[in-house]
Amino acid sequence: MARWSRPSRHRGHRRRLAAVQKHQRPYRTLTSLDVSAYLNSADSLRGNVYKLNGTVANQLAWAPNKGRLYSVDVNERDDILALLIPAEFNSLNIQKGQHYFFKIEVGDKGILRVRDIRKV
């Protein structure tokens, strides 16, 4: 005798849970920036893309056509890094104390340039 089962009521819940987890952990396929390696030799990481979880400490500089330079407390460590947030993100209202997920690229001279940003 063939058995059949009723569709699970929890399938929709699983999809919603996966969507929420994806939103809470953006860039999950990227490697986290190894801050120690970056501080020791930023040039060796040049051109690579990483994720970084941090809290905005201060705005250090601003140029309308270049973007904004922020100091960011790295959440996994007791380090502060400078991130250049390009002008394409000028419409974002980034404030001191706000927590973000950053997708960053190590550029020339070790400059950390933000490629994407998501508020936690």
C-alpha positions in Angstrom: 0.0 0.0 0.0 1.4 3.4 -1.0 1.9 5.9 1.7 1.6 9.6 1.2 2.4 12.4 3.6 0.7 15.7 4.0 2.9 18.7 3.0 4.7 20.1 5.9 3.3 23.3 7.4 6.8 24.4 8.2 8.2 24.7 4.7 7.2 28.4 4.4 8.7 29.0 7.8 12.0 27.5 6.7 12.1 29.8 3.6 11.4 32.9 5.7 14.0 31.9 8.3 16.6 31.4 5.5 15.7 34.8 4.0 16.1 36.4 7.5 19.4 34.7 8.1 20.7 35.8 4.7 19.7 39.4 5.5 21.5 39.2 8.8 24.7 37.8 7.4 25.4 39.5 4.1 28.6 38.7 2.3 28.7 35.3 3.9 30.6 33.8 1.0 33.4 36.4 1.4 36.4 35.9 3.7 36.7 38.2 6.7 39.6 40.6 6.5 42.5 39.3 8.4 43.3 42.5 10.3 46.7 41.3 11.6 47.8 40.4 8.0 46.5 43.8 6.8 48.3 45.7 9.5 51.5 43.8 8.8 51.5 44.0 5.1 48.6 45.6 3.3 50.3 45.4 -0.1 50.1 41.6 0.0 46.3 41.8 0.2 46.0 44.5 -2.6 43.2 43.7 -5.0 41.4 41.3 -2.8 37.8 41.7 -1.6 36.8 40.9 2.0 33.9 41.4 4.5 34.3 43.5 7.6 31.9 43.9 10.6 32.4 47.2 12.4 31.0 50.2 14.2 31.6 53.8 12.9 33.9 55.7 15.2 34.4 59.1 13.4 34.2 60.8 10.1 37.8 61.8 9.3 37.4 63.6 5.9 34.9 64.3 3.2 35.2 65.3 -0.5 32.0 65.5 -2.6 33.5 63.8 -5.6 35.7 61.3 -3.8 33.6 60.2 -0.8 34.1 60.0 2.9 36.8 58.6 5.1 35.7 57.0 8.4 37.4 55.4 11.3 35.7 52.1 12.1 36.0 49.9 15.2 36.5 46.3 14.0 34.0 44.2 16.0 36.1 41.1 16.3 39.2 43.0 17.6 40.3 46.0 19.4 41.5 47.7 16.2 40.4 50.8 14.4 40.7 50.9 10.6 40.2 53.8 8.1 37.6 53.0 5.4 37.1 55.1 2.3 33.4 55.1 1.5 33.1 56.3 -2.2 30.8 59.2 -3.3 28.3 56.7 -4.7 27.2 56.1 -1.1 26.9 59.9 -0.3 23.2 59.5 0.0 23.6 57.2 3.1 23.3 58.9 6.5 26.3 57.2 8.2 26.6 58.3 11.8 29.0 57.6 14.7 28.1 54.5 16.7 26.2 52.8 13.9 27.0 49.2 13.2 27.6 48.0 9.6 28.6 45.1 7.4 31.1 46.3 4.8 32.3 44.7 1.6 35.7 46.1 1.1 38.6 46.0 -1.3 42.2 46.5 -0.4 43.4 49.1 -2.9 46.7 50.8 -3.8 48.8 51.8 -0.8 46.6 49.6 1.4 43.5 51.9 1.2 40.4 50.0 2.3 37.7 51.0 -0.2 34.1 50.1 0.5 32.3 48.3 -2.4 29.0 47.8 -0.5 27.6 48.6 2.9 24.7 47.2 4.9 23.4 48.5 8.2 23.1 45.8 10.9 
